[in-house]
Amino acid sequence: MPKPTLLVQLSDPHIGGNEKGVDPVPRLESVIAAVRSLPNLPDAVLVSGDLTDDGAEENYRIVRELLAHLGLPLHVLPGNHDDRGRIRAAFDLPGRREEPVNYAVDVGELRLILFDSNVPGSDPGSYEVDRLGWLDRELAAQPERPTLLAVHHPPLATGIAEWDAINLDRGGRRLAR
């Protein structure tokens, strides 16, 4: 029997932000300490967007250095506050410049597909037909393999007004199909 895959998901550290006067760095440091203290070492860490609050190069340097303390493979995906070019440079992600950050990786027995839901210059997310074509091809490549799809924007109503205001209002039904 294969060893179960343990994947930790972090989201929205917003490094460089100042939510209600609170610096997000100590919060992320606390989360990192909690992950490091888990009784079973995770196979990888997924950070599903908004690594920075402003997309600034310096804030990517800070978040990269903080996440390096995990000592685990990192798989990151941009959120609506991130800059695709800078997140690519900071984390050596595939693709070029401002094209969507879409890629797949193996994490233990699991296949992780990271799928960019961002619309540059907009808070709400969406999936255009060409991006969904890429996803269809990725899913078809290994149809029997357990696969987890990671996105930044919720693809359905959550009941949280702030999130529902920016979820996949365009393309969510296409994603479901």
Sequence and secondary structure as in RCSB ss.txt:
>XXXX:A:sequence
MPKPTLLVQLSDPHIGGNEKGVDPVPRLESVIAAVRSLPNLPDAVLVSGDLTDDGAEENYRIVRELLAHLGLPLH
VLPGNHDDRGRIRAAFDLPGRREEPVNYAVDVGELRLILFDSNVPGSDPGSYEVDRLGWLDRELAAQPERPTLLA
VHHPPLATGIAEWDAINLDRGGRRLAR
>XXXX:A:secstr
      EEEE    BT  BTTB HHHHHHHHHHHHHT SS  SEEEE S SBSS  HHHHHHHHHHHHTT S EE
E   TTS HHHHHHHHT SS TTS   EEEEETTEEEEE    BTTBSS B  HHHHHHHHHHHHHSTTS EEEE
 SS SS  S HHHHHHS TBTHHHHH 
